[in-house]
Amino acid sequence: MNIHEYQAKQLLARHGVAVPAGEPCKTVDEARSVAERLLAAGHSTLVIKSQIHAGGRGKGTFKHGFHGGVKLARSLAEAVDIAGNMLGKTLVTKQTGPDGRVVQTLLVAAAETIVREFYLAVLLDRATSRPLIMASTEGGMDIEEVAARTPEKIVREHVDPAVGLMPYQARKVASALGLKGDLFNQACKLVAAVYKAWWECDASLVEINPLCIVEGPGGKQAIVAVDAKVGLDDNALFRHPDIAAMRDLGEESPLEVEASRHALNYIKLEGNIACLVNGAGLAMGTMDIIKHYGGDPANFLDVCGGASKDQVSAAFRIILSDPSVKGILVNIFGGIMDCNVIATGIVEAVRETGLSIPLVVRLEGNNVQAGKKTLADSGLTITSGDSMADAAQKIVRAVRAA
Amino acid sequence: MAILIHPQTKLLVQGITGSFGARHAQLSLAYGTQLVAGVTPGKGGQLFEGQVPIFDTVAEAARQTGATASAIFVPPPFAADAILEAVDAGLDLVVCITEGIPVNDMIKVKRAMQGSRTRLVGPNCPGLVTPGDGPNSHGGCRIGIAPGYIHKKGHVGVVSRSGTLTYEAVWQLTCRGVGQSTCVGIGGDPVNGTSHLDVIQLFMADPDTHGIIMIGEIGGSAEEEAAEWIARYGTKPVAGFIAGATAPPGRRMGHAGAIVSGGKGTAQAKIDAFRKAGIGVAATPSEMADTLLRMM
């Protein structure tokens, strides 16, 4: 699960990570009062940040022509004007796709005077099955680019989960960032706090980019997480009801939300051939084989182990709500499940939805003959595929002909 | 021979009285697997299906029945505890079927298992099958949730992260009259007990295995590591398929581990690694068996 920047900063602050003063706002009035408070507290410049689950906000453009999803404001009037141009408006960035995202929340915060930028992240290292701290002096840049161009500028510190992060490891990271004196001590504390947040929140990723040395009004320097991204392990949300409540359904595709209600694993793609498959691996393989034969998959859809009648009909409704879908490929390997139960579910779903686009069904496994007979006897125009390859070729041809 | 499990392997099931565990325990019994014990805390002393004794603890079940392998069907919040209980009881093999275990729990489990003699397969996996001699491969050892009847005793080893793609490969082999030594589903989670490479090494050392199908998917670099080893030490033909070439980056494709992040774990990188290692790459999942058979 992904959360917004302001939520990520709330979680980090709770674990002792220093973040700039600021608050989330849902209305222009709220933005005005937060800006007033920050200005009164002596912050001369504010930053207004659109809260969407996509990167590239700063360089994005709103559909009504307003440039920049992250803007600086030096007066109350300016802050209010910017907030009005962002809230309720659609922001398009290189990561949102052409549809963009409607900005429902702003983060209004103090704009820090940045002296230096670093990169800091905690994530799982799959190769060692251990938490990994990554830090770099190249802050504010795309870390993959840094890794490709100057890998020596990234330091990596593995954590032994039996003892957790030891203080000397935080010191190694702070030292590698070239910090001295009070800033060194602050960085050690911050690294420890970020790791603690990662572990205790069951995060899959905590990324602070940039982590900054900032200069306060009196010239005093401090280390602050100026931007933050936190991803959570879905499997662990059951033990974090407070974090689960941070889920923003507005950031998810409505069809994906609907699918999750029926225990279906659905991800919308750009193509026009929908697929309905049991098992994640087979579902990916089905998308791949559609592409291999020149088609374009419209979705990933794993009905998981079940494929009950209700699930199959919910799956058909969801698939058919995508207007770009021009054909459906059902690929079921019913190892334990009864293929006839699935076939009956398909026939009912086709009747219920009044399906008018080509449907190819490939059934294999337990009681498959009865299942194929049910499909054939239904009187519906359902094409049967003998193998995955046969089924994929048939649906690609049918969609081309339509 | 086969690897890891044999028709004589004595199996216990943790979570045998839950609906999922009970269903698959029944299917294993029907397949002819030596299912000798069940474990459900608080139900010790009862019988499963009127024939399999249930114990309160894994240690007691192993001591009394001689079980050396366990299948775990307990819900995700309790799975880490169940795995470590089986490790503590000194079992040879623990197969965790449970899907949805928090990653941090598995990080702790793997650390706690360091130096132990137990092998963990999974979690979030379909388990293992070593087919038997009987009709529809009856009499084999089935641990987990794979359909037994699709198998056939023979000499091809199958290893995969995905359940249904494993069944697909097995069925393609069986339909062509080619049997399997052992089929291993290692699971779709980012932190798991047994890797592709672990299983490949076992297959290479098993005189009964003459060829291998290795099925991978996007995410991580386990397939690349296995391919590198095969390039250096492989002695048997290996064919493979990588699922997820069409998956969008940054999205979790059903399996918690199936995600392309930061340009890492792409299907193309894995396919390239396979080619470089001399592994036959099936262009589609429909051609997994044929790709291997052409090499044998």
Interface residues (C-beta under 8 A of the other chain):
Chain A: L124 R126 A127 S129 R130 P131 I143 E144 A147 D160 P161 A162 W199 D202 S204 D233 D234 N235 A236 F238 R239 N265 I267 L269 V277 N278 G279 A280 G281 L282 A283 M284 G285 T286 M287 D288 I289 I290 K291 H292 P297 F300 D302 C304 G305 F333 G335 I336 E364 G365 N366 S387 M388 A389 A392
Chain B: L27 P76 P77 G100 I101 P102 V103 N104 D105 M106 I107 K108 K110 R111 A112 I145 A146 P147 Y149 I150 S160 R161 S162 G163 T164 L165 T166 Y167 E168 W171 G188 P190 V191 I215 E217 I218 G219 G220 S221 A222 E225 F241 A243 G244 A245 T246 A247 P248 R251 R252 M253 G254 H255 A256 G257 A258 G262 G263 A267 A283 T284 P285 S286 E287
